[in-house]
Amino acid sequence: MTTNQKFKKLSAGRGYIADNYQVPLSLSGIAKHSNMSPYYFLRAFKDTFGETPNEFLIRLRVEKAKKMLIMENLSVSEICERVGYISLGSFSSLFLKQTGMAPTLYRRKLWALSTEAYCFPSQAIPACYAYHFLGKLAS
């Protein structure tokens, strides 16, 4: 397999993860979608993208959850389910590990920026400013 073919297959797997992050995914299912063995897919994915498929999936889910916490009027439990987690505890733990704060605290920090009580900051504060406040925006 040429490097270009391998990259196309890995990109197909990565795209499959991005398109289906809301549902439970397995390494074997993702690898099958890429027409590769699970072990080879895992190793090649890590070598190519610098993270395992599971690390990519967690990072993607947390990024989607962060956007939902800013933009949507949903409970943390609802957001947890919408990004593909069954367990709120697992979601909160992974969110904390990725961002350094719990989902509720993340949302409260954004709400604190709002001048209107109980309004989502996306209505009053541009997302770029909110991300900057939280230290998550690269320069």
C-alpha positions in Angstrom: 0.0 0.0 0.0 1.4 3.4 -1.0 1.6 6.2 1.5 -1.1 8.1 -0.4 -3.5 5.1 -0.2 -2.8 4.6 3.5 -3.4 8.3 4.2 -6.7 8.1 2.2 -7.8 5.1 4.2 -6.8 6.7 7.5 -8.6 9.9 6.6 -11.7 7.9 5.7 -11.5 6.5 9.2 -11.0 9.8 10.8 -14.0 11.2 8.8 -16.1 8.3 9.9 -15.3 9.1 13.5 -16.1 12.8 13.0 -19.4 11.9 11.3 -20.5 9.4 13.9 -19.1 10.8 17.2 -22.6 10.9 18.7 -22.9 7.1 18.7 -20.7 4.4 20.4 -17.8 3.5 18.1 -15.4 0.6 18.2 -11.9 0.4 16.9 -12.8 -2.7 14.8 -15.8 -0.8 13.3 -13.7 2.2 12.4 -10.9 0.0 11.0 -13.4 -2.0 9.0 -14.7 1.3 7.5 -11.1 2.0 6.5 -10.5 -1.5 5.1 -7.6 -2.0 7.5 -7.0 -4.4 10.4 -7.7 -2.8 13.8 -4.1 -3.2 15.0 -2.6 -1.7 11.8 -5.2 1.1 11.7 -4.5 2.0 15.4 -0.7 2.1 14.8 -0.9 3.9 11.5 -3.5 6.4 12.8 -1.3 7.3 15.8 1.8 7.6 13.5 0.0 9.8 11.0 -2.2 12.1 13.3 -0.2 12.0 16.5 -3.1 10.6 18.6 -5.0 7.4 18.8 -8.5 7.1 17.3 -9.9 7.1 20.8 -8.0 10.2 21.8 -9.3 11.9 18.6 -12.8 10.8 19.5 -12.6 12.1 23.0 -11.1 15.4 21.9 -13.8 15.8 19.2 -16.6 15.0 21.7 -15.2 17.5 24.2 -14.9 20.2 21.6 -18.5 19.6 20.5 -19.6 19.7 24.1 -17.8 23.0 24.7 -19.7 24.5 21.8 -23.0 23.2 23.1 -22.3 24.5 26.6 -21.8 27.9 25.0 -24.5 27.9 22.3 -27.3 25.6 23.4 -29.8 25.7 26.2 -29.3 22.1 27.2 -28.5 20.5 30.5 -25.1 18.9 30.9 -26.7 15.5 30.9 -28.4 16.2 27.6 -25.1 17.4 26.2 -23.4 14.3 27.5 -25.8 12.1 25.6 -25.7 14.2 22.4 -21.9 13.9 22.2 -22.1 10.1 22.5 -21.5 9.4 26.2 -23.9 7.2 28.3 -22.3 8.0 31.6 -22.4 11.5 32.9 -19.5 10.7 35.3 -17.3 9.5 32.4 -18.2 12.5 30.4 -17.5 14.9 33.2 -14.2 13.2 34.0 -13.0 13.4 30.4 -14.2 17.0 30.1 -12.3 17.9 33.2 -9.2 16.1 32.0 -9.3 17.9 28.6 -10.2 21.4 29.7 -9.1 21.6 33.3 -12.6 22.3 34.6 -15.9 20.5 35.0 -18.7 21.2 32.3 -20.8 23.1 34.8 -17.9 25.3 35.9 -17.0 25.9 32.2 -20.6 27.1 31.6 -20.7 29.2 34.8 -17.5 31.0 33.8 -19.1 31.9 30.5 -22.3 32.9 32.2 -20.3 35.2 34.5 -19.2 37.1 31.4 -22.8 37.8 30.5 -24.4 41.1 31.6 -27.8 39.5 31.7 -28.7 37.0 34.3 -29.4 33.5 33.1 -28.7 34.3 29.5 -26.3 32.3 27.5 -23.1 34.2 26.8 -23.3 33.5 23.1 -26.0 36.0 22.9 -24.0 38.7 24.6 -20.4 37.7 24.2 -18.6 36.8 21.0 -17.3 33.2 21.1 -13.8 34.4 20.3 -13.8 36.5 23.4 -15.3 33.7 25.5 -12.6 31.3 24.3 -9.9 33.9 25.0 -11.2 34.4 28.5 -11.0 30.7 29.1 -7.5 30.6 27.7 -8.5 28.1 24.9 -7.9 30.3 21.9 -4.6 30.0 20.1 -3.3 33.4 19.1 
